[in-house]
Structure formats: C-alpha cells, structure tokens
C-alpha cells in the first residue's frame, strides 16, 4: 500500500492543478511544507531509524516535484497563466 500512495502523488498533483483546486504557484510556494510533511509521513510509516525515514520521504518529495513538472508539460496553459 505504501508504494501505491507514492506513485499517485504526481497524478494527484496534476489533477489538483487541472481541476483548479490549487494553482501551480500555490504548490510551488508550499514546497517547504511538502518537504516537512514527507518526512513526517516517513517518520510515521518507517521503522525508527532515520535512514529508513529518509528512504521513504525523499522519493515522496521527488514525486511531488515530478508532479509539478508533469503539470507544466501536460497543462501548459494553466501553469503559464500562474507564472504571469
């Protein structure tokens, strides 16, 4: 189940931007909170060592960034409107 959640992060990011719930600029501004949230989730789901927490949190954050890149490629009209 953990793997499924992480793979859906880019899809959820693109869907949130596409539906207009948030825009790409808001998600870019929330990067520090997403980074912290990924480590909190890693802390809760991984065993009690820091290495395992990082092995869970870093890919989760990178998938969030991948979702922003996918949104820029798939939805250029929504992302470019945010930048202007």
Phi and psi restraints in degrees (value plus and minus 20) as a CYANA .aco file:
   2 UNK   PHI     -81.9   -41.9
   2 UNK   PSI     -61.8   -21.8
   3 UNK   PHI     -83.8   -43.8
   3 UNK   PSI     -57.3   -17.3
   4 UNK   PHI     -83.9   -43.9
   4 UNK   PSI     -61.3   -21.3
   5 UNK   PHI     -82.7   -42.7
   5 UNK   PSI     -62.8   -22.8
   6 UNK   PHI     -89.8   -49.8
   6 UNK   PSI     -55.0   -15.0
   7 UNK   PHI     -91.9   -51.9
   7 UNK   PSI     -46.4    -6.4
   8 UNK   PHI    -102.0   -62.0
   8 UNK   PSI     -29.3    10.7
   9 UNK   PHI     -80.8   -40.8
   9 UNK   PSI     -68.0   -28.0
  10 UNK   PHI     -84.6   -44.6
  10 UNK   PSI     -57.0   -17.0
  11 UNK   PHI     -84.9   -44.9
  11 UNK   PSI     -63.2   -23.2
  12 UNK   PHI     -84.6   -44.6
  12 UNK   PSI     -58.5   -18.5
  13 UNK   PHI     -82.2   -42.2
  13 UNK   PSI     -67.0   -27.0
  14 UNK   PHI     -84.3   -44.3
  14 UNK   PSI     -61.6   -21.6
  15 UNK   PHI     -85.6   -45.6
  15 UNK   PSI     -57.0   -17.0
  16 UNK   PHI     -84.9   -44.9
  16 UNK   PSI     -60.4   -20.4
  17 UNK   PHI     -90.4   -50.4
  17 UNK   PSI     -63.6   -23.6
  18 UNK   PHI     -81.5   -41.5
  18 UNK   PSI     -61.8   -21.8
  19 UNK   PHI     -97.2   -57.2
  19 UNK   PSI     -34.0     6.0
  20 UNK   PHI      68.0   108.0
  20 UNK   PSI     -11.5    28.5
  21 UNK   PHI     -83.5   -43.5
  21 UNK   PSI     -64.0   -24.0
  22 UNK   PHI    -155.2  -115.2
  22 UNK   PSI     142.1   182.1
  23 UNK   PHI    -129.3   -89.3
  23 UNK   PSI     147.5   187.5
  24 UNK   PHI     -82.6   -42.6
  24 UNK   PSI     -54.2   -14.2
  25 UNK   PHI     -83.9   -43.9
  25 UNK   PSI     -59.8   -19.8
  26 UNK   PHI     -84.1   -44.1
  26 UNK   PSI     -59.9   -19.9
  27 UNK   PHI     -89.3   -49.3
  27 UNK   PSI     -56.3   -16.3
  28 UNK   PHI     -84.4   -44.4
  28 UNK   PSI     -58.2   -18.2
  29 UNK   PHI     -89.4   -49.4
  29 UNK   PSI     -43.0    -3.0
  30 UNK   PHI    -111.3   -71.3
  30 UNK   PSI     -12.2    27.8
  31 UNK   PHI     -73.7   -33.7
  31 UNK   PSI     -65.4   -25.4
  32 UNK   PHI     -82.3   -42.3
  32 UNK   PSI     -54.9   -14.9
  33 UNK   PHI     -92.7   -52.7
  33 UNK   PSI     -55.9   -15.9
  34 UNK   PHI     -87.0   -47.0
  34 UNK   PSI     -61.1   -21.1
  35 UNK   PHI     -80.6   -40.6
  35 UNK   PSI     -67.4   -27.4
  36 UNK   PHI     -84.4   -44.4
  36 UNK   PSI     -62.3   -22.3
  37 UNK   PHI     -82.5   -42.5
  37 UNK   PSI     -56.8   -16.8
  38 UNK   PHI     -83.5   -43.5
  38 UNK   PSI     -59.0   -19.0
  39 UNK   PHI     -93.2   -53.2
  39 UNK   PSI     -50.8   -10.8
  40 UNK   PHI     -87.4   -47.4
  40 UNK   PSI     -64.0   -24.0
  41 UNK   PHI     -83.3   -43.3
  41 UNK   PSI     -61.0   -21.0
  42 UNK   PHI     -81.1   -41.1
  42 UNK   PSI     -57.6   -17.6
  43 UNK   PHI     -85.6   -45.6
  43 UNK   PSI     -58.3   -18.3
  44 UNK   PHI     -98.1   -58.1
  44 UNK   PSI     -52.0   -12.0
  45 UNK   PHI    -116.5   -76.5
  45 UNK   PSI     -43.0    -3.0
  46 UNK   PHI    -114.6   -74.6
  46 UNK   PSI     144.2   184.2
  47 UNK   PHI     -80.8   -40.8
  47 UNK   PSI     158.1   198.1
  48 UNK   PHI    -100.3   -60.3
  48 UNK   PSI      -6.1    33.9
  49 UNK   PHI    -124.9   -84.9
  49 UNK   PSI     131.0   171.0
  50 UNK   PHI     -87.5   -47.5
  50 UNK   PSI     -54.6   -14.6
  51 UNK   PHI     -80.9   -40.9
  51 UNK   PSI     -65.2   -25.2
  52 UNK   PHI     -86.1   -46.1
  52 UNK   PSI     -56.8   -16.8
  53 UNK   PHI     -83.4   -43.4
  53 UNK   PSI     -62.6   -22.6
  54 UNK   PHI     -87.9   -47.9
  54 UNK   PSI     -56.7   -16.7
  55 UNK   PHI     -85.5   -45.5
  55 UNK   PSI     -41.7    -1.7
  56 UNK   PHI    -112.3   -72.3
  56 UNK   PSI     -58.7   -18.7
  57 UNK   PHI     -97.1   -57.1
  57 UNK   PSI     -60.8   -20.8
  58 UNK   PHI     -83.6   -43.6
  58 UNK   PSI     -68.1   -28.1
  59 UNK   PHI     -82.5   -42.5
  59 UNK   PSI     -53.8   -13.8
  60 UNK   PHI     -83.5   -43.5
  60 UNK   PSI     -62.9   -22.9
  61 UNK   PHI     -88.1   -48.1
  61 UNK   PSI     -60.5   -20.5
  62 UNK   PHI     -84.6   -44.6
  62 UNK   PSI     -53.4   -13.4
  63 UNK   PHI     -88.9   -48.9
  63 UNK   PSI     -53.6   -13.6
  64 UNK   PHI     -82.7   -42.7
  64 UNK   PSI     -65.6   -25.6
  65 UNK   PHI     -83.2   -43.2
  65 UNK   PSI     -58.0   -18.0
  66 UNK   PHI     -82.5   -42.5
  66 UNK   PSI     -55.1   -15.1
  67 UNK   PHI     -85.6   -45.6
  67 UNK   PSI     -57.2   -17.2
  68 UNK   PHI     -86.4   -46.4
  68 UNK   PSI     -59.2   -19.2
  69 UNK   PHI     -87.4   -47.4
  69 UNK   PSI     -62.2   -22.2
  70 UNK   PHI     -81.7   -41.7
  70 UNK   PSI     -59.1   -19.1
  71 UNK   PHI     -84.9   -44.9
  71 UNK   PSI     -57.5   -17.5
  72 UNK   PHI     -85.7   -45.7
  72 UNK   PSI     -55.4   -15.4
  73 UNK   PHI     -99.0   -59.0
  73 UNK   PSI     -65.1   -25.1
  74 UNK   PHI    -102.4   -62.4
  74 UNK   PSI     -49.8    -9.8
  75 UNK   PHI    -145.8  -105.8
  75 UNK   PSI      40.6    80.6
  76 UNK   PHI     -83.7   -43.7
  76 UNK   PSI     -49.4    -9.4
  77 UNK   PHI     -90.3   -50.3
  77 UNK   PSI     -53.3   -13.3
  78 UNK   PHI     -99.0   -59.0
  78 UNK   PSI     -58.3   -18.3
  79 UNK   PHI     -94.4   -54.4
  79 UNK   PSI     -61.1   -21.1
  80 UNK   PHI     -89.5   -49.5
  80 UNK   PSI     -50.0   -10.0
  81 UNK   PHI     -86.9   -46.9
  81 UNK   PSI     -49.9    -9.9
  82 UNK   PHI     -92.9   -52.9
  82 UNK   PSI     -54.1   -14.1
  83 UNK   PHI     -92.0   -52.0
  83 UNK   PSI     -47.1    -7.1
